[in-house]
């Protein structure tokens, strides 16, 4: 999956290529971190693969209510792309699998979109694509996971969503209607949706004109993205607290960002329109 996504992004960008950084984890396993920078469309992005194993960290043991030591295995692909043009959105995707030697295992992941400027047509297209992907596996997936994304990708301290959401799911385990193989098929469906989704937005929006005001707003929106990742994102916080690989964890940060004191958009501006869209519960399908 990592290989296919990197190839698709390089072809869509038309200039830059990924640089690979192979790494190993002393406790077990390792990964392939691939970063792309200064392309025609992509200013900075990463497509990360990891497969690690070993003793489960004490913080995670406590969070799961486990009193005895267990070993774990975790693998996944994680992506964040920051484009040059403020008319092209930021995107994040993650698909992952986690298991423990006590027999417990689950899948998690999702895709969410963070436009610098919310365009209703693009938001509807994005959510329809995700709904179609979910509906192939379970018609209950999209509404459930869309709401989960709204709740998760939320900057509580600003009372605004990070972007226009998408889908988010975690702790997916087999039940009476879904086998492990069926869950894996769904997670792969989500992962394979990334390239067609993002290359669509790259092609559609990369040549749209932008001005200084829009570039400045892009920097502000990137700042809000940083705030979520460092303040609220569980994966970032856990990785940093448990001595994870810092370069890979902070790959999601934009190359530049800005914070404006007490920012207020001009009334009836495109900036105000976008900020008004950063709320939970918008039905982009209907």
N, C-alpha and C positions, 0 to 999 in steps of 0.2 A: 504494500500500500504506500509506504514512504517513497519507494522508487517511482511509482506511477504518478503520484501527486507532484513530486519534484520535476519530473519530465514535463508534465502539463503546465506547470507554472513557468518554467523556463521558456517553453514554446510561446506562451501567451505574453510573456514580458518582452521577448525578442532581443534581449541584450545581456543581462546578468545571468550568472550560473551559480549554483549552490557550491559552497565550500564545506567539506565534510570533516568533522572532528570526532574520531573514534575515542571512546573512553571506557574505562573499566572501573568497577566499584570494588573496593577492597573486601567488602563483606560478601560479595558475590554478584556476578552479572555485569552488565554495562549497557552501552548504547551507541547510537550513531546520531550526533547532532549535526544538522545541516542548516546553514544560514545563507541567505541571499541578501545582497545589499547593492544600493545605487544602480538599480535597473532602470529601464525605460518607464515602467509602471510601479514597480515595488521599490520603496525606499529601504525597507528592512523587513525581513521575514525569516521565520524558522519552521522547519518541519523536523520534528524530533521523534526518534524511536528509542525505546528502552525496554530491556527485559532484565529485571533484577530479582535477587532472592537472598535469603538469609534469615537471621533472627528478627522477629518483629520488634520494633522500637517500643520502649516502655510507654511513651506517650500514646502510641496507637493502641497498645494493650489496654491502657486505662480507658481510652475513649470507647473501646468495644466492651468494656466490662469483663475483660479476661484476667484471670489471676495466675494462669500458668503460661510458661514460655511456649511459643509456637514459631515455626518457620513459615515464611511466606514466599510467594512468587507473584510478581506483578509485571505486566507488559502493556505497552500502549503506544499510540501515535498522538502527538500533540502539535498543534499548529497555531501560529499567530502571524498575520500579515498586516504591515503598515504601508499603505500606498503613498506615492508622492502627491497625486492630485486629490484635493479635498472632496471632489465629486465621486471618488472611488471609496467604498467603505472599508473600514477595518473588519477583519473576520477572525474568528477563533473556532477551532474544532479540537475535540479530544475524543478518542475511543480507547477504552482500557479494560483490562481483565485482572482480577485479583483473587488469589486463593491462598488458603492456609492449610497446614498439615493436620488440623483438626477436622478437615472435611468441608469447611465453609468456603464458598466462592461466590463471586458475583461479577457482573458487567456494569460498566458505566460509560458516560460520554455525552456528546451533544454537539450542536453547532449553533453559534449565535452571531449576529451581525451588528456592528456598531458604525452606522453611517455618521460622517461628520455633519452632513445635511440629510435629514430624512426626506426621501422622495417616496410618496405614497405608492406609485406604480412599482417601484423597485421592492418596497416592503411587501406588497401583495404577491409579487412574483416569487420572492424568497420563501414566504410562508406557504404558498401553494406547492412549491417544490418539496418542502419538508413534509407537508401533509401527505402528498402522494407517496413519498418514500415510506412514511410511517404506515399508511393504509395498506401497503402490500403485506404487512405483517400482523397488524392489529388495528382496527379502526378506533380503538380507545387510546392508542399511543399518543397521537398528535395533541388532542385537547389536554391530556394529562401532562405530557412533557412540555407543552407550550407554557402552561401555568407554572410548572416547576422552574422553567427558565426565567420567567418574569420575577419569581420570588428570589431566585438565586442571584441573577445578575442585576442586583439592585444596590445602589449606593445609598445606604440607609441614612448616612449623615447629610446627604443632599436631598433626600426624598425623591430620587429620580432613578430610572433604569439606566443601565450602562449604554444600551442601544435600543434596538427594536426586538430584542429577544431572539427566539428561535425554539430549539428544544434542548432540554437537559434531563438526564436520568442517571440514577445511581442505584446500587444494590439490587440490580435485576437478577433474580434467581429463578430457577425452574419452578413451575407450579403445575396445576392440573391442566392448563391449556398451553403452556409453553415449555418445550424441552430445552436442554442446554444448547443443542445444535440450532434450534430455532432462534434462540436469543443471540447466538453468535452470528447467524445469518442477518438478523436485524442490525446488529452493531456494525457489521461489515457494510451493510446498505448505507448506513449513516456515513461511514468513512469514505465510501466510494462516491458519495454525493458531493463531497467537498470540491473536487476539481471542476466539474461542470458548473457548479454554482458560482465559484469565484472567477473562473475564466470568463463567464458570462458578464459579470460586472466589470471586469478589466476591459473587455472588448467594447462594452457599451459606453463606458464613462471616461475612459482614459484620455480622450482627446477633447473633452469638454473644457471650455475656457474657465479660468479662475482669476480672481484679483487679490489684492493685498488684504482686504477685509476678510475674504474667505480663507486665505492662508492663515491669518491670525486666529480665526475661529477654529480651524483645524488644530492648531497648537493647543487651544483651550480644551477642545474635545479630547485630545490625546492626554492632557493632564487629568481629566476625569477618569480616563481609562487606567492610568497609573494608580490613581487613588483606589479604584476598586481592587486592582490586583494586589496592592500592598496592604490594604486595610481589611478587605473582606474575603478575598479568594482563599478557600480552604487549602487548595493544593500548594499555592505559593507559600502560605504561612507554615504549613506542615513541613514542606521541603527545607525552608530556611531554619526552622526550629530543630530539625533532626539532622542537621549537617549534610544536607543533600548537595548536589553539584550546582553551585551558585550560578555559573555561566548558563547552564541549561534552564534553570529555574527562572532567571531574569531575562531570558531570550524574549519574553513577551513585551518587554518595555520598548516604547518607541524611541527612535534615535534622538528626537528633540520633543519638547513639550513646554507648555507655559501655564502659569497661574496668574489670573488677573484678579486683583483685590475687588471684592464686591461687584462682580461683573453683572451688568444689567443690559440685555439686548435692547435695541431700538424697537419701539412699539411697531407691530405689524411687519417686522422684518423677517427674512428667511431664518435668521438666527433665533428669533423668538418662536417662530413656527416649529423649528426643530426641538427646542427645549420643551415646548408644550406637548410634543409627542413622547417624551421620555417618562412614561407612566405605565403602570401595569394594566392588563386587561383589554388592550386594544384588539379588536377582532379584525385582523387583516384578511381573513378568508371571506367573510360576508360583506 
